Amino acid sequence: MKKHSVRIAGHATSITLEDPFWEALRAIAAERGQPLNDLIEDIDNKRGSDNLSSAIRVFVLKHSKGG
């Protein structure tokens, strides 16, 4: 697991994810032509009360299944 610092709504936070999730998240951001921080901020805005790391994992899983 790797911890990365990101900025969400102007605030620094750290997210811990397994390497395959970081790789997939970077690939999704590149596919969309979107900076990684912007994609994470989008996920954050839609996550409700879920933990951000969990919300990212679910997002990557749904994306990999075409959803």
Kinemage of the C-alpha trace (Angstrom):
@kinemage 1
@onewidth
@group {chain A} dominant
@subgroup {mainchain}
@vectorlist {calphas} color= white
{ca met a 1} P 0.000 0.000 0.000
{ca lys a 2} L 1.211 3.454 -0.839
{ca lys a 3} L 0.227 6.763 0.679
{ca his a 4} L 0.005 9.749 -1.651
{ca ser a 5} L -0.711 13.376 -0.888
{ca val a 6} L -3.360 15.045 -3.027
{ca arg a 7} L -5.199 18.358 -2.978
{ca ile a 8} L -8.972 18.285 -2.769
{ca ala a 9} L -10.819 21.590 -2.826
{ca gly a 10} L -7.549 23.338 -2.006
{ca his a 11} L -6.802 21.161 1.027
{ca ala a 12} L -3.987 18.635 1.248
{ca thr a 13} L -4.949 15.118 2.261
{ca ser a 14} L -3.326 11.737 2.034
{ca ile a 15} L -4.847 8.626 0.509
{ca thr a 16} L -3.575 5.102 1.031
{ca leu a 17} L -4.268 2.594 -1.744
{ca glu a 18} L -2.715 -0.569 -3.096
{ca asp a 19} L -0.465 -0.096 -6.147
{ca pro a 20} L -2.941 -1.647 -8.645
{ca phe a 21} L -5.585 0.912 -7.623
{ca trp a 22} L -3.143 3.809 -8.077
{ca glu a 23} L -2.185 2.448 -11.484
{ca ala a 24} L -5.820 2.035 -12.533
{ca leu a 25} L -6.745 5.474 -11.234
{ca arg a 26} L -3.906 7.087 -13.193
{ca ala a 27} L -4.977 5.197 -16.329
{ca ile a 28} L -8.597 6.332 -15.932
{ca ala a 29} L -7.498 9.943 -15.456
{ca ala a 30} L -5.299 9.728 -18.569
{ca glu a 31} L -8.120 8.118 -20.546
{ca arg a 32} L -10.344 11.056 -19.601
{ca gly a 33} L -7.635 13.644 -20.226
{ca gln a 34} L -8.056 14.745 -16.631
{ca pro a 35} L -5.450 15.456 -13.949
{ca leu a 36} L -5.378 12.771 -11.256
{ca asn a 37} L -6.254 15.280 -8.518
{ca asp a 38} L -9.341 16.396 -10.464
{ca leu a 39} L -10.544 12.809 -10.827
{ca ile a 40} L -10.025 12.188 -7.108
{ca glu a 41} L -11.921 15.403 -6.323
{ca asp a 42} L -14.816 14.229 -8.529
{ca ile a 43} L -14.901 10.907 -6.664
{ca asp a 44} L -14.735 12.767 -3.350
{ca asn a 45} L -17.675 14.981 -4.296
{ca lys a 46} L -19.837 11.947 -5.134
{ca arg a 47} L -18.850 9.604 -2.310
{ca gly a 48} L -21.365 10.606 0.335
{ca ser a 49} L -20.304 9.284 3.728
{ca asp a 50} L -17.990 6.562 2.386
{ca asn a 51} L -14.299 6.600 3.229
{ca leu a 52} L -12.400 8.210 0.315
{ca ser a 53} L -10.016 5.280 -0.174
{ca ser a 54} L -12.981 2.889 -0.272
{ca ala a 55} L -14.866 5.174 -2.660
{ca ile a 56} L -11.860 5.196 -5.009
{ca arg a 57} L -11.636 1.394 -4.947
{ca val a 58} L -15.365 1.092 -5.749
{ca phe a 59} L -15.008 3.674 -8.544
{ca val a 60} L -12.112 1.750 -10.104
{ca leu a 61} L -13.988 -1.536 -9.809
{ca lys a 62} L -17.134 -0.083 -11.432
{ca his a 63} L -15.046 1.495 -14.190
{ca ser a 64} L -13.332 -1.817 -14.910
{ca lys a 65} L -16.758 -3.431 -15.313
{ca gly a 66} L -17.899 -0.742 -17.734
{ca gly a 67} L -20.037 1.164 -15.272
